[in-house]
Amino acid sequence: MHPLTPEQAQAFLRATHGDRLEALFVLAVHTGMRQGELLGLRWSDVILDGATLQVRGTLQRVPGHKRIKDPKTASSRRRVTLSAQAVEALRAHRTRQLAERIALGPEWSDEDLVFPGPTGHPLNYRGMTDDHFKRALRRADVPEIRFHDLRHTCVTLLLLGGVHPKIVSEMLGHSTISITLDTYSHVLPTMQRDAAATLERLFGS
């Protein structure tokens, strides 16, 4: 697990500006969604005016093709509230995608995917990682991490920012809060120090 620091996360997102998949990376950092959940997201699951989305499926690779399957657990099916930055990125992404559809005409495959490949079909995992993600990491001059570490980055920043672990657990789609706390136990010492500092401010002379 190698989460980015707040400064590194900001540098990474700046480095994705203008990239075809900029909105995907913004959502990864701002929501902690899994890679398969992002690539399986449909526009019909997104309510931009309400700043929410529904996680209803995940893109999975099966022999010979890719398909969107139901999430593995009931808790993975969830509603996620979007930040203003995520909504803005999605609006810009939708405009860019519309231009792609018009340019391709009948060659575009309309599968309602928010983050499809250049022709509308499900995005290739390796191409997304090599052509977009790793290139952005190099431009940002931050450590080379896995895509899944963007999820860890989101959670670490939320917990360190004082967001209640129960809320974070629901955002992630964990079945219990104990999974969140056990997985991100590295954050607990800092949270405990912050709690002690809060008590000192409240009861200090």
Rosetta constraint file for C-alpha pairs under 8 A:
AtomPair CA 1 CA 149 HARMONIC 6.33 0.50
AtomPair CA 1 CA 152 HARMONIC 6.97 0.50
AtomPair CA 2 CA 145 HARMONIC 6.61 0.50
AtomPair CA 2 CA 149 HARMONIC 5.83 0.50
AtomPair CA 2 CA 152 HARMONIC 7.31 0.50
AtomPair CA 2 CA 153 HARMONIC 7.71 0.50
AtomPair CA 3 CA 149 HARMONIC 5.46 0.50
AtomPair CA 3 CA 150 HARMONIC 6.65 0.50
AtomPair CA 3 CA 152 HARMONIC 5.34 0.50
AtomPair CA 3 CA 153 HARMONIC 4.22 0.50
AtomPair CA 3 CA 154 HARMONIC 7.99 0.50
AtomPair CA 3 CA 156 HARMONIC 7.09 0.50
AtomPair CA 4 CA 8 HARMONIC 5.50 0.50
AtomPair CA 4 CA 9 HARMONIC 5.55 0.50
AtomPair CA 4 CA 149 HARMONIC 7.74 0.50
AtomPair CA 4 CA 150 HARMONIC 7.51 0.50
AtomPair CA 4 CA 153 HARMONIC 5.42 0.50
AtomPair CA 5 CA 9 HARMONIC 6.00 0.50
AtomPair CA 5 CA 153 HARMONIC 7.42 0.50
AtomPair CA 5 CA 157 HARMONIC 7.86 0.50
AtomPair CA 6 CA 10 HARMONIC 6.22 0.50
AtomPair CA 6 CA 157 HARMONIC 7.06 0.50
AtomPair CA 7 CA 11 HARMONIC 6.22 0.50
AtomPair CA 8 CA 12 HARMONIC 6.06 0.50
AtomPair CA 8 CA 140 HARMONIC 7.75 0.50
AtomPair CA 8 CA 142 HARMONIC 6.19 0.50
AtomPair CA 9 CA 13 HARMONIC 6.26 0.50
AtomPair CA 9 CA 29 HARMONIC 7.75 0.50
AtomPair CA 9 CA 153 HARMONIC 7.72 0.50
AtomPair CA 10 CA 14 HARMONIC 6.19 0.50
AtomPair CA 11 CA 15 HARMONIC 6.22 0.50
AtomPair CA 11 CA 140 HARMONIC 5.36 0.50
AtomPair CA 11 CA 142 HARMONIC 7.82 0.50
AtomPair CA 12 CA 16 HARMONIC 6.53 0.50
AtomPair CA 12 CA 136 HARMONIC 6.49 0.50
AtomPair CA 12 CA 137 HARMONIC 6.10 0.50
AtomPair CA 12 CA 139 HARMONIC 7.84 0.50
AtomPair CA 12 CA 140 HARMONIC 5.09 0.50
AtomPair CA 12 CA 142 HARMONIC 7.27 0.50
AtomPair CA 13 CA 17 HARMONIC 6.72 0.50
AtomPair CA 13 CA 22 HARMONIC 7.74 0.50
AtomPair CA 13 CA 25 HARMONIC 7.12 0.50
AtomPair CA 13 CA 26 HARMONIC 6.68 0.50
AtomPair CA 14 CA 140 HARMONIC 7.53 0.50
AtomPair CA 15 CA 136 HARMONIC 5.41 0.50
AtomPair CA 15 CA 137 HARMONIC 7.47 0.50
AtomPair CA 15 CA 139 HARMONIC 5.86 0.50
AtomPair CA 15 CA 140 HARMONIC 5.37 0.50
AtomPair CA 16 CA 21 HARMONIC 7.69 0.50
AtomPair CA 16 CA 22 HARMONIC 5.22 0.50
AtomPair CA 16 CA 25 HARMONIC 7.49 0.50
AtomPair CA 16 CA 136 HARMONIC 5.66 0.50
AtomPair CA 17 CA 22 HARMONIC 5.92 0.50
AtomPair CA 18 CA 22 HARMONIC 6.51 0.50
AtomPair CA 19 CA 132 HARMONIC 7.44 0.50
AtomPair CA 20 CA 93 HARMONIC 7.69 0.50
AtomPair CA 21 CA 25 HARMONIC 6.71 0.50
AtomPair CA 21 CA 93 HARMONIC 7.87 0.50
AtomPair CA 21 CA 115 HARMONIC 7.35 0.50
AtomPair CA 21 CA 132 HARMONIC 7.27 0.50
AtomPair CA 22 CA 26 HARMONIC 6.34 0.50
AtomPair CA 22 CA 89 HARMONIC 7.28 0.50
AtomPair CA 22 CA 93 HARMONIC 7.77 0.50
AtomPair CA 23 CA 27 HARMONIC 6.13 0.50
AtomPair CA 23 CA 86 HARMONIC 7.02 0.50
AtomPair CA 23 CA 89 HARMONIC 4.95 0.50
AtomPair CA 23 CA 90 HARMONIC 5.62 0.50
AtomPair CA 23 CA 93 HARMONIC 6.26 0.50
AtomPair CA 24 CA 28 HARMONIC 6.19 0.50
AtomPair CA 24 CA 38 HARMONIC 6.97 0.50
AtomPair CA 24 CA 115 HARMONIC 7.08 0.50
AtomPair CA 25 CA 29 HARMONIC 6.31 0.50
AtomPair CA 26 CA 30 HARMONIC 5.95 0.50
AtomPair CA 26 CA 85 HARMONIC 7.76 0.50
AtomPair CA 26 CA 86 HARMONIC 6.04 0.50
AtomPair CA 26 CA 89 HARMONIC 7.17 0.50
AtomPair CA 27 CA 31 HARMONIC 5.46 0.50
AtomPair CA 27 CA 32 HARMONIC 7.29 0.50
AtomPair CA 27 CA 33 HARMONIC 7.24 0.50
AtomPair CA 27 CA 38 HARMONIC 7.99 0.50
AtomPair CA 27 CA 86 HARMONIC 5.95 0.50
AtomPair CA 28 CA 32 HARMONIC 5.13 0.50
AtomPair CA 28 CA 33 HARMONIC 5.53 0.50
AtomPair CA 28 CA 34 HARMONIC 7.33 0.50
AtomPair CA 28 CA 35 HARMONIC 7.79 0.50
AtomPair CA 28 CA 38 HARMONIC 7.67 0.50
AtomPair CA 28 CA 150 HARMONIC 5.97 0.50
AtomPair CA 28 CA 151 HARMONIC 6.23 0.50
AtomPair CA 28 CA 154 HARMONIC 7.62 0.50
AtomPair CA 29 CA 150 HARMONIC 5.45 0.50
AtomPair CA 29 CA 151 HARMONIC 6.35 0.50
AtomPair CA 29 CA 153 HARMONIC 6.66 0.50
AtomPair CA 29 CA 154 HARMONIC 5.08 0.50
AtomPair CA 30 CA 82 HARMONIC 7.63 0.50
AtomPair CA 30 CA 83 HARMONIC 7.06 0.50
AtomPair CA 30 CA 86 HARMONIC 7.00 0.50
AtomPair CA 30 CA 154 HARMONIC 6.08 0.50
AtomPair CA 31 CA 80 HARMONIC 7.26 0.50
AtomPair CA 31 CA 82 HARMONIC 7.26 0.50
AtomPair CA 31 CA 151 HARMONIC 7.64 0.50
AtomPair CA 31 CA 154 HARMONIC 6.68 0.50
AtomPair CA 31 CA 171 HARMONIC 6.99 0.50
AtomPair CA 31 CA 172 HARMONIC 7.77 0.50
AtomPair CA 32 CA 150 HARMONIC 6.83 0.50
AtomPair CA 32 CA 151 HARMONIC 4.11 0.50
AtomPair CA 32 CA 152 HARMONIC 7.15 0.50
AtomPair CA 32 CA 153 HARMONIC 7.79 0.50
AtomPair CA 32 CA 154 HARMONIC 5.31 0.50
AtomPair CA 32 CA 155 HARMONIC 6.65 0.50
AtomPair CA 32 CA 171 HARMONIC 7.38 0.50
AtomPair CA 32 CA 172 HARMONIC 6.21 0.50
AtomPair CA 33 CA 37 HARMONIC 6.20 0.50
AtomPair CA 33 CA 38 HARMONIC 6.40 0.50
AtomPair CA 33 CA 151 HARMONIC 6.34 0.50
AtomPair CA 33 CA 172 HARMONIC 6.60 0.50
AtomPair CA 34 CA 38 HARMONIC 6.30 0.50
AtomPair CA 34 CA 148 HARMONIC 6.87 0.50
AtomPair CA 34 CA 151 HARMONIC 6.76 0.50
AtomPair CA 35 CA 39 HARMONIC 6.23 0.50
AtomPair CA 35 CA 147 HARMONIC 7.31 0.50
AtomPair CA 35 CA 148 HARMONIC 7.00 0.50
AtomPair CA 36 CA 40 HARMONIC 5.94 0.50
AtomPair CA 36 CA 58 HARMONIC 4.71 0.50
AtomPair CA 36 CA 59 HARMONIC 4.68 0.50
AtomPair CA 36 CA 60 HARMONIC 6.53 0.50
AtomPair CA 37 CA 41 HARMONIC 6.02 0.50
AtomPair CA 37 CA 55 HARMONIC 6.77 0.50
AtomPair CA 37 CA 57 HARMONIC 6.19 0.50
AtomPair CA 37 CA 58 HARMONIC 4.32 0.50
AtomPair CA 37 CA 59 HARMONIC 6.41 0.50
AtomPair CA 38 CA 58 HARMONIC 7.39 0.50
AtomPair CA 38 CA 115 HARMONIC 7.31 0.50
AtomPair CA 39 CA 58 HARMONIC 7.02 0.50
AtomPair CA 39 CA 59 HARMONIC 5.84 0.50
AtomPair CA 39 CA 113 HARMONIC 7.56 0.50
AtomPair CA 39 CA 114 HARMONIC 7.45 0.50
AtomPair CA 39 CA 115 HARMONIC 5.67 0.50
AtomPair CA 39 CA 116 HARMONIC 7.13 0.50
AtomPair CA 39 CA 122 HARMONIC 7.20 0.50
AtomPair CA 39 CA 123 HARMONIC 6.85 0.50
AtomPair CA 40 CA 57 HARMONIC 5.90 0.50
AtomPair CA 40 CA 58 HARMONIC 4.75 0.50
AtomPair CA 40 CA 59 HARMONIC 4.54 0.50
AtomPair CA 40 CA 68 HARMONIC 5.86 0.50
AtomPair CA 40 CA 113 HARMONIC 6.73 0.50
AtomPair CA 40 CA 114 HARMONIC 7.85 0.50
AtomPair CA 40 CA 115 HARMONIC 7.74 0.50
AtomPair CA 40 CA 122 HARMONIC 7.83 0.50
AtomPair CA 41 CA 45 HARMONIC 6.90 0.50
AtomPair CA 41 CA 55 HARMONIC 7.03 0.50
AtomPair CA 41 CA 56 HARMONIC 7.67 0.50
AtomPair CA 41 CA 57 HARMONIC 6.93 0.50
AtomPair CA 41 CA 58 HARMONIC 7.34 0.50
AtomPair CA 41 CA 113 HARMONIC 5.94 0.50
AtomPair CA 41 CA 114 HARMONIC 5.75 0.50
AtomPair CA 41 CA 115 HARMONIC 7.22 0.50
AtomPair CA 42 CA 46 HARMONIC 7.04 0.50
AtomPair CA 42 CA 112 HARMONIC 5.31 0.50
AtomPair CA 42 CA 113 HARMONIC 4.40 0.50
AtomPair CA 42 CA 114 HARMONIC 5.19 0.50
AtomPair CA 43 CA 112 HARMONIC 5.76 0.50
AtomPair CA 43 CA 113 HARMONIC 6.17 0.50
AtomPair CA 43 CA 114 HARMONIC 5.51 0.50
AtomPair CA 44 CA 112 HARMONIC 7.25 0.50
AtomPair CA 45 CA 53 HARMONIC 5.52 0.50
AtomPair CA 45 CA 54 HARMONIC 5.11 0.50
AtomPair CA 45 CA 55 HARMONIC 7.20 0.50
AtomPair CA 45 CA 56 HARMONIC 7.60 0.50
AtomPair CA 46 CA 52 HARMONIC 6.28 0.50
AtomPair CA 46 CA 53 HARMONIC 4.33 0.50
AtomPair CA 46 CA 54 HARMONIC 6.53 0.50
AtomPair CA 47 CA 51 HARMONIC 5.96 0.50
AtomPair CA 47 CA 52 HARMONIC 5.38 0.50
AtomPair CA 47 CA 53 HARMONIC 5.85 0.50
AtomPair CA 48 CA 52 HARMONIC 6.46 0.50
AtomPair CA 48 CA 53 HARMONIC 7.91 0.50
AtomPair CA 48 CA 87 HARMONIC 6.11 0.50
AtomPair CA 48 CA 90 HARMONIC 7.91 0.50
AtomPair CA 48 CA 91 HARMONIC 7.69 0.50
AtomPair CA 51 CA 81 HARMONIC 5.96 0.50
AtomPair CA 51 CA 82 HARMONIC 4.96 0.50
AtomPair CA 51 CA 83 HARMONIC 7.07 0.50
AtomPair CA 51 CA 84 HARMONIC 7.55 0.50
AtomPair CA 51 CA 87 HARMONIC 6.31 0.50
AtomPair CA 52 CA 79 HARMONIC 6.81 0.50
AtomPair CA 52 CA 80 HARMONIC 5.54 0.50
AtomPair CA 52 CA 81 HARMONIC 4.45 0.50
AtomPair CA 52 CA 82 HARMONIC 5.28 0.50
AtomPair CA 53 CA 79 HARMONIC 5.75 0.50
AtomPair CA 53 CA 80 HARMONIC 5.38 0.50
AtomPair CA 53 CA 81 HARMONIC 6.68 0.50
AtomPair CA 53 CA 82 HARMONIC 7.37 0.50
AtomPair CA 54 CA 77 HARMONIC 7.30 0.50
AtomPair CA 54 CA 78 HARMONIC 5.80 0.50
AtomPair CA 54 CA 79 HARMONIC 4.52 0.50
AtomPair CA 54 CA 80 HARMONIC 6.28 0.50
AtomPair CA 55 CA 76 HARMONIC 7.16 0.50
AtomPair CA 55 CA 77 HARMONIC 5.24 0.50
AtomPair CA 55 CA 78 HARMONIC 5.30 0.50
AtomPair CA 55 CA 79 HARMONIC 6.26 0.50
AtomPair CA 55 CA 80 HARMONIC 7.52 0.50
AtomPair CA 56 CA 70 HARMONIC 6.44 0.50
AtomPair CA 56 CA 71 HARMONIC 6.67 0.50
AtomPair CA 56 CA 76 HARMONIC 7.94 0.50
AtomPair CA 56 CA 77 HARMONIC 5.28 0.50
AtomPair CA 56 CA 78 HARMONIC 7.24 0.50
AtomPair CA 57 CA 68 HARMONIC 5.90 0.50
AtomPair CA 57 CA 69 HARMONIC 5.38 0.50
AtomPair CA 57 CA 70 HARMONIC 4.57 0.50
AtomPair CA 57 CA 71 HARMONIC 5.26 0.50
AtomPair CA 57 CA 77 HARMONIC 7.58 0.50
AtomPair CA 58 CA 68 HARMONIC 5.28 0.50
AtomPair CA 58 CA 69 HARMONIC 5.48 0.50
AtomPair CA 58 CA 70 HARMONIC 6.34 0.50
AtomPair CA 58 CA 71 HARMONIC 5.97 0.50
AtomPair CA 59 CA 66 HARMONIC 6.73 0.50
AtomPair CA 59 CA 67 HARMONIC 5.64 0.50
AtomPair CA 59 CA 68 HARMONIC 4.33 0.50
AtomPair CA 59 CA 69 HARMONIC 6.38 0.50
AtomPair CA 59 CA 122 HARMONIC 7.98 0.50
AtomPair CA 60 CA 66 HARMONIC 5.65 0.50
AtomPair CA 60 CA 67 HARMONIC 5.59 0.50
AtomPair CA 60 CA 68 HARMONIC 6.06 0.50
AtomPair CA 60 CA 69 HARMONIC 6.83 0.50
AtomPair CA 61 CA 65 HARMONIC 6.26 0.50
AtomPair CA 61 CA 66 HARMONIC 4.48 0.50
AtomPair CA 61 CA 67 HARMONIC 6.61 0.50
AtomPair CA 62 CA 66 HARMONIC 5.66 0.50
AtomPair CA 62 CA 67 HARMONIC 7.27 0.50
AtomPair CA 66 CA 122 HARMONIC 7.03 0.50
AtomPair CA 71 CA 76 HARMONIC 5.78 0.50
AtomPair CA 71 CA 77 HARMONIC 6.35 0.50
AtomPair CA 72 CA 76 HARMONIC 6.92 0.50
AtomPair CA 73 CA 77 HARMONIC 7.25 0.50
AtomPair CA 73 CA 175 HARMONIC 7.77 0.50
AtomPair CA 74 CA 175 HARMONIC 7.95 0.50
AtomPair CA 75 CA 170 HARMONIC 7.75 0.50
AtomPair CA 75 CA 173 HARMONIC 5.06 0.50
AtomPair CA 75 CA 174 HARMONIC 6.15 0.50
AtomPair CA 75 CA 175 HARMONIC 5.36 0.50
AtomPair CA 76 CA 172 HARMONIC 7.50 0.50
AtomPair CA 76 CA 173 HARMONIC 4.25 0.50
AtomPair CA 76 CA 174 HARMONIC 6.75 0.50
AtomPair CA 76 CA 175 HARMONIC 7.74 0.50
AtomPair CA 77 CA 173 HARMONIC 7.02 0.50
AtomPair CA 78 CA 170 HARMONIC 7.66 0.50
AtomPair CA 78 CA 171 HARMONIC 7.60 0.50
AtomPair CA 78 CA 173 HARMONIC 6.59 0.50
AtomPair CA 79 CA 171 HARMONIC 7.74 0.50
AtomPair CA 80 CA 171 HARMONIC 6.13 0.50
AtomPair CA 82 CA 86 HARMONIC 5.90 0.50
AtomPair CA 82 CA 87 HARMONIC 6.37 0.50
AtomPair CA 83 CA 87 HARMONIC 6.36 0.50
AtomPair CA 84 CA 88 HARMONIC 6.17 0.50
AtomPair CA 85 CA 89 HARMONIC 6.12 0.50
AtomPair CA 86 CA 90 HARMONIC 6.15 0.50
AtomPair CA 87 CA 91 HARMONIC 6.20 0.50
AtomPair CA 88 CA 92 HARMONIC 6.36 0.50
AtomPair CA 89 CA 93 HARMONIC 6.07 0.50
AtomPair CA 90 CA 94 HARMONIC 6.06 0.50
AtomPair CA 91 CA 95 HARMONIC 6.42 0.50
AtomPair CA 92 CA 96 HARMONIC 6.29 0.50
AtomPair CA 93 CA 97 HARMONIC 6.04 0.50
AtomPair CA 94 CA 98 HARMONIC 6.14 0.50
AtomPair CA 94 CA 114 HARMONIC 7.77 0.50
AtomPair CA 95 CA 99 HARMONIC 6.55 0.50
AtomPair CA 96 CA 100 HARMONIC 6.51 0.50
AtomPair CA 97 CA 101 HARMONIC 6.27 0.50
AtomPair CA 98 CA 102 HARMONIC 6.24 0.50
AtomPair CA 99 CA 103 HARMONIC 6.13 0.50
AtomPair CA 100 CA 104 HARMONIC 6.24 0.50
AtomPair CA 100 CA 118 HARMONIC 7.60 0.50
AtomPair CA 101 CA 105 HARMONIC 5.95 0.50
AtomPair CA 101 CA 108 HARMONIC 5.84 0.50
AtomPair CA 101 CA 119 HARMONIC 7.87 0.50
AtomPair CA 101 CA 120 HARMONIC 8.00 0.50
AtomPair CA 104 CA 108 HARMONIC 5.56 0.50
AtomPair CA 104 CA 119 HARMONIC 7.48 0.50
AtomPair CA 107 CA 119 HARMONIC 6.92 0.50
AtomPair CA 108 CA 119 HARMONIC 4.99 0.50
AtomPair CA 108 CA 120 HARMONIC 5.57 0.50
AtomPair CA 109 CA 119 HARMONIC 6.09 0.50
AtomPair CA 109 CA 120 HARMONIC 4.68 0.50
AtomPair CA 109 CA 121 HARMONIC 5.99 0.50
AtomPair CA 110 CA 120 HARMONIC 5.82 0.50
AtomPair CA 110 CA 121 HARMONIC 7.68 0.50
AtomPair CA 111 CA 120 HARMONIC 6.52 0.50
AtomPair CA 111 CA 121 HARMONIC 6.82 0.50
AtomPair CA 113 CA 120 HARMONIC 7.24 0.50
AtomPair CA 113 CA 121 HARMONIC 7.96 0.50
AtomPair CA 113 CA 122 HARMONIC 7.39 0.50
AtomPair CA 115 CA 122 HARMONIC 7.60 0.50
AtomPair CA 115 CA 123 HARMONIC 6.88 0.50
AtomPair CA 116 CA 120 HARMONIC 4.96 0.50
AtomPair CA 116 CA 121 HARMONIC 5.45 0.50
AtomPair CA 116 CA 122 HARMONIC 4.79 0.50
AtomPair CA 116 CA 123 HARMONIC 4.78 0.50
AtomPair CA 117 CA 121 HARMONIC 5.44 0.50
AtomPair CA 117 CA 122 HARMONIC 5.65 0.50
AtomPair CA 117 CA 123 HARMONIC 4.18 0.50
AtomPair CA 117 CA 124 HARMONIC 6.86 0.50
AtomPair CA 118 CA 123 HARMONIC 7.94 0.50
AtomPair CA 123 CA 127 HARMONIC 7.84 0.50
AtomPair CA 123 CA 128 HARMONIC 7.20 0.50
AtomPair CA 124 CA 128 HARMONIC 6.19 0.50
AtomPair CA 125 CA 129 HARMONIC 6.25 0.50
AtomPair CA 126 CA 130 HARMONIC 5.95 0.50
AtomPair CA 127 CA 131 HARMONIC 5.37 0.50
AtomPair CA 127 CA 132 HARMONIC 7.42 0.50
AtomPair CA 128 CA 132 HARMONIC 5.35 0.50
AtomPair CA 128 CA 133 HARMONIC 6.37 0.50
AtomPair CA 129 CA 133 HARMONIC 4.77 0.50
AtomPair CA 129 CA 134 HARMONIC 5.98 0.50
AtomPair CA 129 CA 147 HARMONIC 7.49 0.50
AtomPair CA 130 CA 134 HARMONIC 5.45 0.50
AtomPair CA 130 CA 135 HARMONIC 6.90 0.50
AtomPair CA 131 CA 135 HARMONIC 6.23 0.50
AtomPair CA 132 CA 136 HARMONIC 6.14 0.50
AtomPair CA 133 CA 137 HARMONIC 6.39 0.50
AtomPair CA 133 CA 147 HARMONIC 7.48 0.50
AtomPair CA 134 CA 138 HARMONIC 6.33 0.50
AtomPair CA 134 CA 144 HARMONIC 7.08 0.50
AtomPair CA 135 CA 139 HARMONIC 6.29 0.50
AtomPair CA 136 CA 140 HARMONIC 6.10 0.50
AtomPair CA 137 CA 141 HARMONIC 6.13 0.50
AtomPair CA 137 CA 142 HARMONIC 5.72 0.50
AtomPair CA 137 CA 143 HARMONIC 7.07 0.50
AtomPair CA 137 CA 144 HARMONIC 6.30 0.50
AtomPair CA 138 CA 142 HARMONIC 6.61 0.50
AtomPair CA 138 CA 144 HARMONIC 7.57 0.50
AtomPair CA 145 CA 149 HARMONIC 6.29 0.50
AtomPair CA 146 CA 150 HARMONIC 7.59 0.50
AtomPair CA 147 CA 151 HARMONIC 7.75 0.50
AtomPair CA 148 CA 152 HARMONIC 6.82 0.50
AtomPair CA 149 CA 153 HARMONIC 5.96 0.50
AtomPair CA 150 CA 154 HARMONIC 6.23 0.50
AtomPair CA 151 CA 155 HARMONIC 6.42 0.50
AtomPair CA 152 CA 156 HARMONIC 6.04 0.50
AtomPair CA 153 CA 157 HARMONIC 6.12 0.50
AtomPair CA 154 CA 158 HARMONIC 6.21 0.50
AtomPair CA 155 CA 159 HARMONIC 6.14 0.50
AtomPair CA 155 CA 168 HARMONIC 6.82 0.50
AtomPair CA 155 CA 184 HARMONIC 7.99 0.50
AtomPair CA 156 CA 160 HARMONIC 6.06 0.50
AtomPair CA 156 CA 184 HARMONIC 7.28 0.50
AtomPair CA 156 CA 187 HARMONIC 6.70 0.50
AtomPair CA 157 CA 161 HARMONIC 5.91 0.50
AtomPair CA 158 CA 162 HARMONIC 6.51 0.50
AtomPair CA 158 CA 163 HARMONIC 5.46 0.50
AtomPair CA 158 CA 168 HARMONIC 7.25 0.50
AtomPair CA 159 CA 163 HARMONIC 5.30 0.50
AtomPair CA 159 CA 164 HARMONIC 6.98 0.50
AtomPair CA 159 CA 165 HARMONIC 6.68 0.50
AtomPair CA 159 CA 168 HARMONIC 7.57 0.50
AtomPair CA 159 CA 187 HARMONIC 7.17 0.50
AtomPair CA 159 CA 191 HARMONIC 7.67 0.50
AtomPair CA 160 CA 187 HARMONIC 6.94 0.50
AtomPair CA 160 CA 190 HARMONIC 7.33 0.50
AtomPair CA 160 CA 191 HARMONIC 6.49 0.50
AtomPair CA 162 CA 191 HARMONIC 7.83 0.50
AtomPair CA 163 CA 167 HARMONIC 7.00 0.50
AtomPair CA 163 CA 168 HARMONIC 6.98 0.50
AtomPair CA 164 CA 168 HARMONIC 6.54 0.50
AtomPair CA 165 CA 169 HARMONIC 5.96 0.50
AtomPair CA 165 CA 177 HARMONIC 6.84 0.50
AtomPair CA 165 CA 180 HARMONIC 7.22 0.50
AtomPair CA 165 CA 181 HARMONIC 7.27 0.50
AtomPair CA 166 CA 170 HARMONIC 6.33 0.50
AtomPair CA 166 CA 177 HARMONIC 5.74 0.50
AtomPair CA 167 CA 171 HARMONIC 6.27 0.50
AtomPair CA 168 CA 172 HARMONIC 6.27 0.50
AtomPair CA 168 CA 180 HARMONIC 7.73 0.50
AtomPair CA 169 CA 173 HARMONIC 6.23 0.50
AtomPair CA 169 CA 174 HARMONIC 5.37 0.50
AtomPair CA 169 CA 175 HARMONIC 7.79 0.50
AtomPair CA 169 CA 176 HARMONIC 7.06 0.50
AtomPair CA 169 CA 177 HARMONIC 5.53 0.50
AtomPair CA 169 CA 179 HARMONIC 7.96 0.50
AtomPair CA 169 CA 180 HARMONIC 5.73 0.50
AtomPair CA 170 CA 174 HARMONIC 6.27 0.50
AtomPair CA 174 CA 179 HARMONIC 6.61 0.50
AtomPair CA 174 CA 180 HARMONIC 6.85 0.50
AtomPair CA 175 CA 179 HARMONIC 7.41 0.50
AtomPair CA 176 CA 180 HARMONIC 7.27 0.50
AtomPair CA 177 CA 181 HARMONIC 6.35 0.50
AtomPair CA 178 CA 182 HARMONIC 5.85 0.50
AtomPair CA 179 CA 183 HARMONIC 5.93 0.50
AtomPair CA 180 CA 184 HARMONIC 6.03 0.50
AtomPair CA 181 CA 185 HARMONIC 5.57 0.50
AtomPair CA 181 CA 188 HARMONIC 7.99 0.50
AtomPair CA 184 CA 188 HARMONIC 7.44 0.50
AtomPair CA 185 CA 189 HARMONIC 7.89 0.50
AtomPair CA 187 CA 191 HARMONIC 6.43 0.50
AtomPair CA 188 CA 192 HARMONIC 6.01 0.50
AtomPair CA 189 CA 193 HARMONIC 6.27 0.50
AtomPair CA 190 CA 194 HARMONIC 6.25 0.50
AtomPair CA 191 CA 195 HARMONIC 6.16 0.50
AtomPair CA 192 CA 196 HARMONIC 6.19 0.50
AtomPair CA 193 CA 197 HARMONIC 6.17 0.50
AtomPair CA 194 CA 198 HARMONIC 6.18 0.50
AtomPair CA 195 CA 199 HARMONIC 6.40 0.50
AtomPair CA 196 CA 200 HARMONIC 6.26 0.50
AtomPair CA 197 CA 201 HARMONIC 6.31 0.50
AtomPair CA 198 CA 202 HARMONIC 6.29 0.50
AtomPair CA 199 CA 203 HARMONIC 6.00 0.50
AtomPair CA 199 CA 204 HARMONIC 7.68 0.50
AtomPair CA 200 CA 204 HARMONIC 4.94 0.50
